[in-house]
Amino acid sequence: MKLLHIDSSILGSNSISRKLTASIVQRQKALHPGLEVTYLDLAAAAPMHLSPAHIGAMFGTAPTDPAVIADIAASAPFIDQLFAADIIVIGAPMYNFAPPSQLKAWIDRVLAAGKTFRYGADGVPVGLVSGKKVFIASSRGGAYHEGPLAALDHQEAYLKAALGFIGITDVTVIRAETMAVPDLKPAALAAAEAQIAALVA
């Protein structure tokens, strides 16, 4: 079996989502001996945001900017890695109500018409990626899962929508919220770790 481990937090060793993804991966290794792991640190090696040169390259116009050429080469394996993985672990903190832009840049590369989805005759998209199990390690400072701030959650909802668009619907969210509230953080983090420890697949 193969696992794709993706981190996107810019906080390094202070990152809650990185701690959670590491725990999830360790749990999956225990459950699936011999698991092969591919690791992407999107903060350390962030894909560029799409530009006119990137779009031109998609339609056959060779880029001339060395940075764009290097970026296209670096991100070329993303779709193959996605298809190869049986399990995908995504570290996704909430930055200003949404995932980090680095993670959005990865999504922009793997949501590719004709490769990971296609439009049917009726215009309804059909996902072309199947058989994947995804774990999202979600961290945020406040309480957005329910209550008065729920409408501001464009992080988990966006990720589920993007994954579902390409056919990935088996998604488990491991959530650690209220991380910016000292009195609530320890119990919330312990609950997330307990959820990971209880995983059976």
N, CA and C atoms as an extended XYZ file, in Angstrom:
603
Properties=species:S:1:pos:R:3:atomname:S:1:resname:S:1:resid:I:1 pbc="F F F"
N         0.839       -1.201        0.000 N   MET     1
C         0.000        0.000        0.000 CA  MET     1
C         0.873        1.249        0.000 C   MET     1
N         0.307        2.330       -0.539 N   LYS     2
C         1.045        3.590       -0.612 CA  LYS     2
C         0.247        4.704        0.060 C   LYS     2
N         0.974        5.574        0.754 N   LEU     3
C         0.369        6.716        1.451 CA  LEU     3
C         1.030        7.989        0.978 C   LEU     3
N         0.225        8.992        0.669 N   LEU     4
C         0.708       10.327        0.310 CA  LEU     4
C         0.475       11.251        1.496 C   LEU     4
N         1.556       11.756        2.077 N   HIS     5
C         1.513       12.594        3.269 CA  HIS     5
C         1.820       14.032        2.848 C   HIS     5
N         0.855       14.931        3.070 N   ILE     6
C         0.989       16.324        2.644 CA  ILE     6
C         0.869       17.242        3.854 C   ILE     6
N         1.873       18.093        4.066 N   ASP     7
C         1.802       19.146        5.067 CA  ASP     7
C         1.790       20.498        4.375 C   ASP     7
N         1.097       21.457        4.980 N   SER     8
C         1.037       22.781        4.358 CA  SER     8
C         1.198       23.924        5.356 C   SER     8
N         1.297       23.610        6.639 N   SER     9
C         1.442       24.659        7.648 CA  SER     9
C         2.794       25.353        7.528 C   SER     9
N         2.812       26.654        7.771 N   ILE    10
C         4.050       27.436        7.742 CA  ILE    10
C         4.682       27.535        9.129 C   ILE    10
N         4.129       26.850       10.126 N   LEU    11
C         4.576       27.022       11.511 CA  LEU    11
C         5.649       26.031       11.953 C   LEU    11
N         6.087       25.153       11.088 N   GLY    12
C         7.155       24.237       11.431 CA  GLY    12
C         6.835       23.382       12.643 C   GLY    12
N         7.773       23.332       13.586 N   SER    13
C         7.600       22.486       14.766 CA  SER    13
C         6.492       22.974       15.693 C   SER    13
N         6.012       24.193       15.486 N   ASN    14
C         4.908       24.719       16.297 CA  ASN    14
C         3.541       24.393       15.706 C   ASN    14
N         3.523       23.679       14.603 N   SER    15
C         2.273       23.415       13.893 CA  SER    15
C         1.485       22.271       14.513 C   SER    15
N         0.219       22.532       14.792 N   ILE    16
C        -0.682       21.482       15.273 CA  ILE    16
C        -1.017       20.508       14.150 C   ILE    16
N        -1.284       21.009       12.952 N   SER    17
C        -1.665       20.111       11.853 CA  SER    17
C        -0.516       19.167       11.504 C   SER    17
N         0.724       19.630       11.609 N   ARG    18
C         1.863       18.750       11.342 CA  ARG    18
C         1.969       17.653       12.403 C   ARG    18
N         1.718       18.008       13.646 N   LYS    19
C         1.727       16.995       14.705 CA  LYS    19
C         0.654       15.936       14.431 C   LYS    19
N        -0.513       16.388       14.005 N   LEU    20
C        -1.612       15.456       13.753 CA  LEU    20
C        -1.333       14.573       12.537 C   LEU    20
N        -0.794       15.151       11.463 N   THR    21
C        -0.506       14.305       10.297 CA  THR    21
C         0.552       13.261       10.643 C   THR    21
N         1.549       13.657       11.437 N   ALA    22
C         2.580       12.687       11.841 CA  ALA    22
C         1.960       11.544       12.632 C   ALA    22
N         1.019       11.870       13.512 N   SER    23
C         0.349       10.825       14.298 CA  SER    23
C        -0.506        9.925       13.417 C   SER    23
N        -1.201       10.522       12.457 N   ILE    24
C        -2.034        9.735       11.547 CA  ILE    24
C        -1.172        8.780       10.731 C   ILE    24
N        -0.051        9.289       10.209 N   VAL    25
C         0.827        8.443        9.401 CA  VAL    25
C         1.385        7.296       10.239 C   VAL    25
N         1.787        7.591       11.477 N   GLN    26
C         2.298        6.534       12.338 CA  GLN    26
C         1.223        5.480       12.610 C   GLN    26
N        -0.011        5.929       12.808 N   ARG    27
C        -1.105        4.993       13.035 CA  ARG    27
C        -1.353        4.129       11.797 C   ARG    27
N        -1.293        4.737       10.626 N   GLN    28
C        -1.497        3.982        9.391 CA  GLN    28
C        -0.364        2.989        9.159 C   GLN    28
N         0.854        3.353        9.542 N   LYS    29
C         1.975        2.412        9.427 CA  LYS    29
C         1.767        1.208       10.339 C   LYS    29
N         1.213        1.470       11.533 N   ALA    30
C         0.941        0.367       12.457 CA  ALA    30
C        -0.158       -0.538       11.923 C   ALA    30
N        -1.141        0.067       11.264 N   LEU    31
C        -2.257       -0.708       10.728 CA  LEU    31
C        -1.899       -1.429        9.436 C   LEU    31
N        -0.951       -0.879        8.685 N   HIS    32
C        -0.597       -1.425        7.372 CA  HIS    32
C         0.920       -1.588        7.294 C   HIS    32
N         1.460       -2.656        7.867 N   PRO    33
C         2.916       -2.882        7.808 CA  PRO    33
C         3.422       -2.871        6.370 C   PRO    33
N         4.569       -2.245        6.173 N   GLY    34
C         5.133       -2.156        4.835 CA  GLY    34
C         4.614       -0.984        4.029 C   GLY    34
N         3.811       -0.128        4.650 N   LEU    35
C         3.238        1.023        3.961 CA  LEU    35
C         4.346        1.914        3.398 C   LEU    35
N         4.219        2.264        2.136 N   GLU    36
C         5.197        3.130        1.464 CA  GLU    36
C         4.694        4.569        1.503 C   GLU    36
N         5.505        5.488        2.033 N   VAL    37
C         5.073        6.872        2.247 CA  VAL    37
C         5.821        7.819        1.320 C   VAL    37
N         5.051        8.657        0.629 N   THR    38
C         5.596        9.783       -0.138 CA  THR    38
C         5.231       11.059        0.606 C   THR    38
N         6.204       11.931        0.818 N   TYR    39
C         5.965       13.123        1.637 CA  TYR    39
C         6.113       14.390        0.804 C   TYR    39
N         5.142       15.275        0.932 N   LEU    40
C         5.197       16.600        0.319 CA  LEU    40
C         5.073       17.655        1.412 C   LEU    40
N         6.044       18.537        1.503 N   ASP    41
C         5.962       19.682        2.410 CA  ASP    41
C         5.731       20.914        1.542 C   ASP    41
N         4.490       21.314        1.437 N   LEU    42
C         4.128       22.395        0.529 CA  LEU    42
C         4.539       23.761        1.036 C   LEU    42
N         4.901       23.854        2.315 N   ALA    43
C         5.420       25.115        2.835 CA  ALA    43
C         6.912       25.241        2.531 C   ALA    43
N         7.642       24.135        2.639 N   ALA    44
C         9.083       24.154        2.367 CA  ALA    44
C         9.378       24.284        0.877 C   ALA    44
N         8.519       23.675        0.051 N   ALA    45
C         8.691       23.733       -1.406 CA  ALA    45
C         7.328       24.034       -2.018 C   ALA    45
N         6.930       25.287       -1.905 N   ALA    46
C         5.576       25.682       -2.310 CA  ALA    46
C         5.456       25.774       -3.827 C   ALA    46
N         4.416       25.153       -4.385 N   PRO    47
C         4.155       25.363       -5.810 CA  PRO    47
C         3.810       26.831       -6.050 C   PRO    47
N         4.187       27.328       -7.208 N   MET    48
C         3.810       28.693       -7.567 CA  MET    48
C         2.301       28.759       -7.792 C   MET    48
N         1.747       29.937       -7.612 N   HIS    49
C         0.357       30.123       -8.004 CA  HIS    49
C         0.277       30.124       -9.524 C   HIS    49
N        -0.833       29.631      -10.045 N   LEU    50
C        -0.986       29.568      -11.493 CA  LEU    50
C        -0.882       30.960      -12.110 C   LEU    50
N        -0.240       31.020      -13.250 N   SER    51
C         0.001       32.282      -13.947 CA  SER    51
C        -0.368       32.122      -15.416 C   SER    51
N        -0.392       33.208      -16.184 N   PRO    52
C        -0.634       33.055      -17.626 CA  PRO    52
C         0.358       32.101      -18.293 C   PRO    52
N         1.598       32.086      -17.799 N   ALA    53
C         2.595       31.184      -18.385 CA  ALA    53
C         2.243       29.725      -18.112 C   ALA    53
N         1.713       29.448      -16.907 N   HIS    54
C         1.295       28.079      -16.596 CA  HIS    54
C         0.141       27.643      -17.506 C   HIS    54
N        -0.825       28.520      -17.655 N   ILE    55
C        -1.979       28.191      -18.499 CA  ILE    55
C        -1.534       28.019      -19.949 C   ILE    55
N        -0.622       28.881      -20.394 N   GLY    56
C        -0.105       28.748      -21.749 CA  GLY    56
C         0.566       27.412      -21.959 C   GLY    56
N         1.322       26.960      -20.955 N   ALA    57
C         2.006       25.673      -21.069 CA  ALA    57
C         1.018       24.531      -21.192 C   ALA    57
N        -0.132       24.662      -20.523 N   MET    58
C        -1.159       23.621      -20.605 CA  MET    58
C        -1.708       23.483      -22.019 C   MET    58
N        -1.618       24.586      -22.782 N   PHE    59
C        -2.176       24.572      -24.138 CA  PHE    59
C        -1.083       24.620      -25.213 C   PHE    59
N         0.122       24.215      -24.818 N   GLY    60
C         1.162       24.017      -25.822 CA  GLY    60
C         2.132       25.150      -26.050 C   GLY    60
N         2.015       26.235      -25.292 N   THR    61
C         2.968       27.335      -25.442 CA  THR    61
C         4.086       27.162      -24.422 C   THR    61
N         5.269       26.874      -24.887 N   ALA    62
C         6.382       26.591      -23.983 CA  ALA    62
C         6.756       27.833      -23.184 C   ALA    62
N         6.852       27.723      -21.861 N   PRO    63
C         7.239       28.884      -21.053 CA  PRO    63
C         8.713       29.220      -21.265 C   PRO    63
N         9.056       30.482      -21.032 N   THR    64
C        10.449       30.928      -21.168 CA  THR    64
C        11.044       31.337      -19.830 C   THR    64
N        10.201       31.586      -18.828 N   ASP    65
C        10.679       31.981      -17.501 CA  ASP    65
C        11.265       30.761      -16.804 C   ASP    65
N        12.556       30.797      -16.434 N   PRO    66
C        13.166       29.622      -15.782 CA  PRO    66
C        12.435       29.200      -14.508 C   PRO    66
N        11.899       30.163      -13.763 N   ALA    67
C        11.184       29.813      -12.526 CA  ALA    67
C         9.917       29.028      -12.839 C   ALA    67
N         9.212       29.421      -13.879 N   VAL    68
C         7.988       28.704      -14.274 CA  VAL    68
C         8.339       27.316      -14.805 C   VAL    68
N         9.393       27.229      -15.593 N   ILE    69
C         9.815       25.935      -16.130 CA  ILE    69
C        10.150       24.978      -14.991 C   ILE    69
N        10.891       25.478      -13.997 N   ALA    70
C        11.255       24.645      -12.843 CA  ALA    70
C        10.048       24.256      -12.029 C   ALA    70
N         9.104       25.184      -11.886 N   ASP    71
C         7.901       24.909      -11.097 CA  ASP    71
C         7.025       23.861      -11.769 C   ASP    71
N         6.878       23.953      -13.063 N   ILE    72
C         6.085       22.966      -13.800 CA  ILE    72
C         6.709       21.588      -13.666 C   ILE    72
N         8.040       21.520      -13.738 N   ALA    73
C         8.729       20.233      -13.588 CA  ALA    73
C         8.557       19.677      -12.182 C   ALA    73
N         8.631       20.555      -11.176 N   ALA    74
C         8.521       20.105       -9.784 CA  ALA    74
C         7.125       19.603       -9.458 C   ALA    74
N         6.118       20.205      -10.060 N   SER    75
C         4.735       19.827       -9.764 CA  SER    75
C         4.197       18.744      -10.695 C   SER    75
N         4.964       18.366      -11.691 N   ALA    76
C         4.503       17.351      -12.647 CA  ALA    76
C         4.126       16.028      -11.990 C   ALA    76
N         4.826       15.603      -10.916 N   PRO    77
C         4.464       14.304      -10.309 CA  PRO    77
C         3.184       14.319       -9.477 C   PRO    77
N         2.615       15.479       -9.202 N   PHE    78
C         1.510       15.557       -8.241 CA  PHE    78
C         0.343       14.637       -8.601 C   PHE    78
N        -0.081       14.644       -9.851 N   ILE    79
C        -1.239       13.835      -10.238 CA  ILE    79
C        -0.899       12.349      -10.165 C   ILE    79
N         0.291       11.984      -10.602 N   ASP    80
C         0.695       10.575      -10.514 CA  ASP    80
C         0.749       10.120       -9.057 C   ASP    80
N         1.248       10.980       -8.173 N   GLN    81
C         1.295       10.648       -6.744 CA  GLN    81
C        -0.107       10.451       -6.191 C   GLN    81
N        -1.019       11.297       -6.631 N   LEU    82
C        -2.410       11.188       -6.179 CA  LEU    82
C        -3.015        9.852       -6.605 C   LEU    82
N        -2.842        9.482       -7.861 N   PHE    83
C        -3.400        8.224       -8.359 CA  PHE    83
C        -2.730        7.020       -7.711 C   PHE    83
N        -1.440        7.120       -7.429 N   ALA    84
C        -0.700        5.982       -6.877 CA  ALA    84
C        -1.070        5.694       -5.431 C   ALA    84
N        -1.515        6.712       -4.702 N   ALA    85
C        -1.752        6.561       -3.267 CA  ALA    85
C        -3.049        5.813       -2.984 C   ALA    85
N        -2.997        4.936       -1.990 N   ASP    86
C        -4.205        4.305       -1.458 CA  ASP    86
C        -4.788        5.153       -0.328 C   ASP    86
N        -3.892        5.801        0.422 N   ILE    87
C        -4.265        6.643        1.559 CA  ILE    87
C        -3.616        8.005        1.368 C   ILE    87
N        -4.368        9.064        1.646 N   ILE    88
C        -3.842       10.424        1.531 CA  ILE    88
C        -4.073       11.133        2.863 C   ILE    88
N        -3.024       11.687        3.422 N   VAL    89
C        -3.105       12.417        4.686 CA  VAL    89
C        -2.745       13.867        4.404 C   VAL    89
N        -3.675       14.767        4.685 N   ILE    90
C        -3.492       16.180        4.358 CA  ILE    90
C        -3.528       17.019        5.629 C   ILE    90
N        -2.459       17.726        5.883 N   GLY    91
C        -2.422       18.674        6.994 CA  GLY    91
C        -2.938       20.024        6.519 C   GLY    91
N        -4.032       20.485        7.119 N   ALA    92
C        -4.710       21.678        6.615 CA  ALA    92
C        -5.108       22.614        7.755 C   ALA    92
N        -4.236       23.523        8.145 N   PRO    93
C        -4.654       24.537        9.106 CA  PRO    93
C        -5.591       25.539        8.446 C   PRO    93
N        -6.327       26.257        9.252 N   MET    94
C        -7.176       27.327        8.739 CA  MET    94
C        -6.421       28.647        8.828 C   MET    94
N        -6.253       29.287        7.681 N   TYR    95
C        -5.676       30.636        7.628 CA  TYR    95
C        -6.741       31.573        7.074 C   TYR    95
N        -7.232       32.465        7.912 N   ASN    96
C        -8.236       33.437        7.462 CA  ASN    96
C        -9.411       32.743        6.774 C   ASN    96
N        -9.929       31.720        7.455 N   PHE    97
C       -11.152       31.007        7.083 CA  PHE    97
C       -10.977       29.988        5.964 C   PHE    97
N        -9.754       29.788        5.472 N   ALA    98
C        -9.538       28.894        4.331 CA  ALA    98
C        -8.236       28.116        4.528 C   ALA    98
N        -7.981       27.111        3.681 N   PRO    99
C        -6.698       26.410        3.759 CA  PRO    99
C        -5.555       27.340        3.344 C   PRO    99
N        -4.328       27.004        3.663 N   PRO   100
C        -3.186       27.800        3.203 CA  PRO   100
C        -3.141       27.879        1.683 C   PRO   100
N        -2.623       28.985        1.178 N   SER   101
C        -2.546       29.142       -0.279 CA  SER   101
C        -1.633       28.092       -0.902 C   SER   101
N        -0.655       27.602       -0.127 N   GLN   102
C         0.218       26.550       -0.649 CA  GLN   102
C        -0.569       25.280       -0.960 C   GLN   102
N        -1.521       24.953       -0.089 N   LEU   103
C        -2.355       23.779       -0.323 CA  LEU   103
C        -3.310       24.031       -1.481 C   LEU   103
N        -3.823       25.240       -1.566 N   LYS   104
C        -4.689       25.599       -2.701 CA  LYS   104
C        -3.919       25.455       -4.020 C   LYS   104
N        -2.622       25.826       -4.016 N   ALA   105
C        -1.818       25.701       -5.232 CA  ALA   105
C        -1.676       24.237       -5.640 C   ALA   105
N        -1.530       23.331       -4.649 N   TRP   106
C        -1.470       21.898       -4.961 CA  TRP   106
C        -2.798       21.436       -5.569 C   TRP   106
N        -3.896       21.882       -4.980 N   ILE   107
C        -5.214       21.507       -5.490 CA  ILE   107
C        -5.389       22.009       -6.924 C   ILE   107
N        -4.886       23.211       -7.205 N   ASP   108
C        -4.986       23.751       -8.561 CA  ASP   108
C        -4.255       22.869       -9.571 C   ASP   108
N        -3.241       22.127       -9.113 N   ARG   109
C        -2.492       21.261      -10.030 CA  ARG   109
C        -3.152       19.899      -10.193 C   ARG   109
N        -3.849       19.418       -9.171 N   VAL   110
C        -4.402       18.059       -9.263 CA  VAL   110
C        -5.866       18.040       -9.701 C   VAL   110
N        -6.538       19.162       -9.702 N   LEU   111
C        -7.868       19.226      -10.291 CA  LEU   111
C        -7.689       19.617      -11.753 C   LEU   111
N        -7.512       18.611      -12.583 N   ALA   112
C        -7.151       18.834      -13.983 CA  ALA   112
C        -8.150       18.150      -14.897 C   ALA   112
N        -8.822       18.943      -15.712 N   ALA   113
C        -9.823       18.405      -16.636 CA  ALA   113
C        -9.173       17.392      -17.572 C   ALA   113
N        -9.857       16.253      -17.733 N   GLY   114
C        -9.359       15.202      -18.595 CA  GLY   114
C        -8.392       14.258      -17.910 C   GLY   114
N        -7.950       14.617      -16.719 N   LYS   115
C        -7.014       13.770      -15.979 CA  LYS   115
C        -7.633       13.266      -14.679 C   LYS   115
N        -8.109       14.189      -13.841 N   THR   116
C        -8.721       13.771      -12.573 CA  THR   116
C       -10.236       13.983      -12.573 C   THR   116
N       -10.743       14.671      -13.567 N   PHE   117
C       -12.192       14.780      -13.750 CA  PHE   117
C       -12.472       15.089      -15.214 C   PHE   117
N       -13.717       14.845      -15.593 N   ARG   118
C       -14.165       15.239      -16.926 CA  ARG   118
C       -15.595       15.726      -16.819 C   ARG   118
N       -16.016       16.492      -17.785 N   TYR   119
C       -17.403       16.935      -17.822 CA  TYR   119
C       -18.212       15.979      -18.685 C   TYR   119
N       -19.348       15.507      -18.151 N   GLY   120
C       -20.223       14.632      -18.903 CA  GLY   120
C       -20.981       15.388      -19.971 C   GLY   120
N       -21.749       14.659      -20.772 N   ALA   121
C       -22.510       15.273      -21.862 CA  ALA   121
C       -23.509       16.298      -21.355 C   ALA   121
N       -23.942       16.126      -20.105 N   ASP   122
C       -24.896       17.068      -19.526 CA  ASP   122
C       -24.214       18.215      -18.787 C   ASP   122
N       -22.877       18.262      -18.851 N   GLY   123
C       -22.138       19.324      -18.187 CA  GLY   123
C       -21.816       19.050      -16.735 C   GLY   123
N       -22.299       17.927      -16.227 N   VAL   124
C       -22.036       17.571      -14.833 CA  VAL   124
C       -20.664       16.905      -14.745 C   VAL   124
N       -19.797       17.366      -13.838 N   PRO   125
C       -18.469       16.781      -13.749 CA  PRO   125
C       -18.488       15.345      -13.225 C   PRO   125
N       -17.566       14.545      -13.722 N   VAL   126
C       -17.410       13.163      -13.296 CA  VAL   126
C       -15.997       13.001      -12.750 C   VAL   126
N       -15.875       12.614      -11.486 N   GLY   127
C       -14.564       12.404      -10.905 CA  GLY   127
C       -13.917       11.149      -11.447 C   GLY   127
N       -12.609       11.209      -11.693 N   LEU   128
C       -11.879       10.094      -12.271 CA  LEU   128
C       -10.921        9.443      -11.282 C   LEU   128
N       -10.951        9.903      -10.024 N   VAL   129
C       -10.080        9.338       -8.990 CA  VAL   129
C       -10.966        8.563       -8.014 C   VAL   129
N       -10.634        7.314       -7.778 N   SER   130
C       -11.472        6.509       -6.894 CA  SER   130
C       -10.602        5.587       -6.049 C   SER   130
N       -11.225        4.994       -5.037 N   GLY   131
C       -10.537        4.022       -4.212 CA  GLY   131
C        -9.516        4.607       -3.260 C   GLY   131
N        -9.665        5.874       -2.895 N   LYS   132
C        -8.734        6.536       -1.997 CA  LYS   132
C        -9.395        6.800       -0.647 C   LYS   132
N        -8.612        6.655        0.408 N   LYS   133
C        -9.042        7.034        1.740 CA  LYS   133
C        -8.253        8.273        2.139 C   LYS   133
N        -8.959        9.337        2.527 N   VAL   134
C        -8.303       10.592        2.882 CA  VAL   134
C        -8.543       10.922        4.349 C   VAL   134
N        -7.472       11.343        5.001 N   PHE   135
C        -7.557       11.903        6.349 CA  PHE   135
C        -7.111       13.356        6.278 C   PHE   135
N        -7.967       14.252        6.738 N   ILE   136
C        -7.623       15.673        6.806 CA  ILE   136
C        -7.343       16.026        8.257 C   ILE   136
N        -6.125       16.470        8.542 N   ALA   137
C        -5.772       16.967        9.871 CA  ALA   137
C        -6.058       18.456        9.878 C   ALA   137
N        -7.177       18.807       10.478 N   SER   138
C        -7.667       20.188       10.465 CA  SER   138
C        -7.363       20.870       11.792 C   SER   138
N        -6.745       22.033       11.713 N   SER   139
C        -6.492       22.805       12.930 CA  SER   139
C        -6.942       24.241       12.716 C   SER   139
N        -7.511       24.825       13.756 N   ARG   140
C        -7.923       26.229       13.682 CA  ARG   140
C        -7.997       26.815       15.083 C   ARG   140
N        -7.857       28.120       15.142 N   GLY   141
C        -7.781       28.788       16.430 CA  GLY   141
C        -9.088       28.858       17.178 C   GLY   141
N       -10.193       28.989       16.444 N   GLY   142
C       -11.505       29.127       17.075 CA  GLY   142
C       -12.378       27.918       16.844 C   GLY   142
N       -13.649       28.061       17.196 N   ALA   143
C       -14.631       26.978       17.068 CA  ALA   143
C       -15.487       27.236       15.835 C   ALA   143
N       -15.190       26.517       14.741 N   TYR   144
C       -15.877       26.744       13.479 CA  TYR   144
C       -16.723       25.552       13.034 C   TYR   144
N       -16.628       24.441       13.749 N   HIS   145
C       -17.361       23.243       13.329 CA  HIS   145
C       -18.863       23.435       13.437 C   HIS   145
N       -19.288       24.130       14.482 N   GLU   146
C       -20.700       24.440       14.678 CA  GLU   146
C       -20.795       25.719       15.492 C   GLU   146
N       -21.992       26.280       15.559 N   GLY   147
C       -22.160       27.510       16.313 CA  GLY   147
C       -22.082       28.746       15.435 C   GLY   147
N       -21.894       29.928       16.018 N   PRO   148
C       -22.002       31.184       15.270 CA  PRO   148
C       -20.933       31.382       14.203 C   PRO   148
N       -19.808       30.670       14.280 N   LEU   149
C       -18.740       30.846       13.292 CA  LEU   149
C       -18.753       29.797       12.188 C   LEU   149
N       -19.718       28.892       12.218 N   ALA   150
C       -19.734       27.792       11.251 CA  ALA   150
C       -19.792       28.279        9.806 C   ALA   150
N       -20.471       29.384        9.573 N   ALA   151
C       -20.600       29.895        8.204 CA  ALA   151
C       -19.278       30.413        7.648 C   ALA   151
N       -18.308       30.616        8.526 N   LEU   152
C       -17.006       31.120        8.082 CA  LEU   152
C       -16.025       29.999        7.733 C   LEU   152
N       -16.456       28.754        7.872 N   ASP   153
C       -15.574       27.627        7.582 CA  ASP   153
C       -15.518       27.370        6.087 C   ASP   153
N       -14.490       27.925        5.435 N   HIS   154
C       -14.239       27.650        4.017 CA  HIS   154
C       -12.964       26.822        3.882 C   HIS   154
N       -12.629       26.116        4.948 N   GLN   155
C       -11.433       25.283        5.002 CA  GLN   155
C       -11.808       23.823        4.779 C   GLN   155
N       -12.456       23.210        5.751 N   GLU   156
C       -12.854       21.806        5.619 CA  GLU   156
C       -13.865       21.634        4.489 C   GLU   156
N       -14.830       22.549        4.408 N   ALA   157
C       -15.860       22.438        3.374 CA  ALA   157
C       -15.238       22.505        1.977 C   ALA   157
N       -14.283       23.405        1.802 N   TYR   158
C       -13.618       23.542        0.502 CA  TYR   158
C       -12.848       22.281        0.147 C   TYR   158
N       -12.091       21.746        1.101 N   LEU   159
C       -11.297       20.555        0.828 CA  LEU   159
C       -12.183       19.361        0.470 C   LEU   159
N       -13.275       19.179        1.205 N   LYS   160
C       -14.192       18.081        0.892 CA  LYS   160
C       -14.802       18.265       -0.497 C   LYS   160
N       -15.147       19.508       -0.841 N   ALA   161
C       -15.734       19.782       -2.153 CA  ALA   161
C       -14.727       19.504       -3.265 C   ALA   161
N       -13.488       19.952       -3.086 N   ALA   162
C       -12.462       19.750       -4.113 CA  ALA   162
C       -12.166       18.270       -4.301 C   ALA   162
N       -12.036       17.536       -3.201 N   LEU   163
C       -11.771       16.105       -3.303 CA  LEU   163
C       -12.956       15.361       -3.913 C   LEU   163
N       -14.160       15.725       -3.479 N   GLY   164
C       -15.355       15.098       -4.030 CA  GLY   164
C       -15.509       15.342       -5.517 C   GLY   164
N       -15.071       16.509       -5.977 N   PHE   165
C       -15.175       16.877       -7.390 CA  PHE   165
C       -14.412       15.903       -8.273 C   PHE   165
N       -13.304       15.363       -7.751 N   ILE   166
C       -12.513       14.436       -8.560 CA  ILE   166
C       -12.795       12.974       -8.195 C   ILE   166
N       -13.796       12.758       -7.341 N   GLY   167
C       -14.249       11.405       -7.064 CA  GLY   167
C       -13.841       10.825       -5.736 C   GLY   167
N       -13.187       11.622       -4.885 N   ILE   168
C       -12.737       11.125       -3.584 CA  ILE   168
C       -13.740       11.538       -2.520 C   ILE   168
N       -14.478       10.576       -2.013 N   THR   169
C       -15.529       10.886       -1.033 CA  THR   169
C       -15.326       10.219        0.318 C   THR   169
N       -14.352        9.320        0.413 N   ASP   170
C       -14.064        8.653        1.684 CA  ASP   170
C       -13.085        9.537        2.463 C   ASP   170
N       -13.623       10.506        3.170 N   VAL   171
C       -12.813       11.535        3.833 CA  VAL   171
C       -13.131       11.561        5.324 C   VAL   171
N       -12.107       11.429        6.144 N   THR   172
C       -12.241       11.542        7.588 CA  THR   172
C       -11.495       12.783        8.057 C   THR   172
N       -12.179       13.633        8.805 N   VAL   173
C       -11.550       14.845        9.346 CA  VAL   173
C       -11.157       14.598       10.796 C   VAL   173
N        -9.876       14.794       11.082 N   ILE   174
C        -9.374       14.790       12.457 CA  ILE   174
C        -9.209       16.259       12.832 C   ILE   174
N       -10.059       16.733       13.714 N   ARG   175
C       -10.163       18.180       13.940 CA  ARG   175
C        -9.625       18.590       15.307 C   ARG   175
N        -8.761       19.600       15.304 N   ALA   176
C        -8.303       20.216       16.547 CA  ALA   176
C        -8.578       21.716       16.432 C   ALA   176
N        -9.705       22.125       17.004 N   GLU   177
C       -10.019       23.553       16.961 CA  GLU   177
C        -9.952       24.153       18.363 C   GLU   177
N       -10.197       25.435       18.443 N   THR   178
C        -9.994       26.244       19.666 CA  THR   178
C        -8.535       26.181       20.117 C   THR   178
N        -7.616       26.067       19.157 N   MET   179
C        -6.194       25.998       19.496 CA  MET   179
C        -5.649       27.332       20.005 C   MET   179
N        -6.381       28.416       19.782 N   ALA   180
C        -5.946       29.732       20.268 CA  ALA   180
C        -6.571       30.077       21.617 C   ALA   180
N        -7.312       29.129       22.199 N   VAL   181
C        -7.964       29.354       23.498 CA  VAL   181
C        -7.262       28.476       24.531 C   VAL   181
N        -6.388       29.037       25.360 N   PRO   182
C        -5.564       28.226       26.268 CA  PRO   182
C        -6.357       27.262       27.145 C   PRO   182
N        -7.528       27.658       27.616 N   ASP   183
C        -8.296       26.788       28.500 CA  ASP   183
C        -8.922       25.610       27.760 C   ASP   183
N        -9.093       25.733       26.439 N   LEU   184
C        -9.758       24.691       25.661 CA  LEU   184
C        -8.786       23.838       24.845 C   LEU   184
N        -7.606       24.369       24.578 N   LYS   185
C        -6.657       23.693       23.683 CA  LYS   185
C        -6.278       22.291       24.138 C   LYS   185
N        -5.875       22.070       25.401 N   PRO   186
C        -5.406       20.729       25.777 CA  PRO   186
C        -6.442       19.631       25.549 C   PRO   186
N        -7.681       19.877       25.941 N   ALA   187
C        -8.715       18.855       25.786 CA  ALA   187
C        -9.035       18.625       24.313 C   ALA   187
N        -9.062       19.695       23.523 N   ALA   188
C        -9.368       19.551       22.099 CA  ALA   188
C        -8.267       18.772       21.384 C   ALA   188
N        -7.023       19.057       21.725 N   LEU   189
C        -5.914       18.355       21.106 CA  LEU   189
C        -5.895       16.885       21.534 C   LEU   189
N        -6.170       16.638       22.808 N   ALA   190
C        -6.222       15.259       23.302 CA  ALA   190
C        -7.332       14.472       22.608 C   ALA   190
N        -8.456       15.122       22.349 N   ALA   191
C        -9.567       14.448       21.670 CA  ALA   191
C        -9.176       14.072       20.240 C   ALA   191
N        -8.438       14.959       19.559 N   ALA   192
C        -7.994       14.658       18.196 CA  ALA   192
C        -7.018       13.482       18.199 C   ALA   192
N        -6.090       13.483       19.137 N   GLU   193
C        -5.127       12.381       19.229 CA  GLU   193
C        -5.837       11.064       19.574 C   GLU   193
N        -6.850       11.139       20.423 N   ALA   194
C        -7.614        9.931       20.772 CA  ALA   194
C        -8.353        9.398       19.541 C   ALA   194
N        -8.860       10.288       18.711 N   GLN   195
C        -9.546        9.867       17.487 CA  GLN   195
C        -8.569        9.138       16.566 C   GLN   195
N        -7.342        9.638       16.497 N   ILE   196
C        -6.320        8.993       15.668 CA  ILE   196
C        -5.992        7.607       16.229 C   ILE   196
N        -5.801        7.533       17.538 N   ALA   197
C        -5.436        6.267       18.166 CA  ALA   197
C        -6.514        5.200       17.992 C   ALA   197
N        -7.764        5.654       17.811 N   ALA   198
C        -8.893        4.715       17.692 CA  ALA   198
C        -9.115        4.259       16.253 C   ALA   198
N        -8.363        4.807       15.286 N   LEU   199
C        -8.553        4.417       13.894 CA  LEU   199
C        -8.268        2.930       13.724 C   LEU   199
N        -9.110        2.280       12.957 N   VAL   200
C        -8.946        0.838       12.720 CA  VAL   200
C        -8.667        0.543       11.250 C   VAL   200
N        -8.651        1.585       10.424 N   ALA   201
C        -8.361        1.405        8.992 CA  ALA   201
C        -7.863        2.717        8.417 C   ALA   201
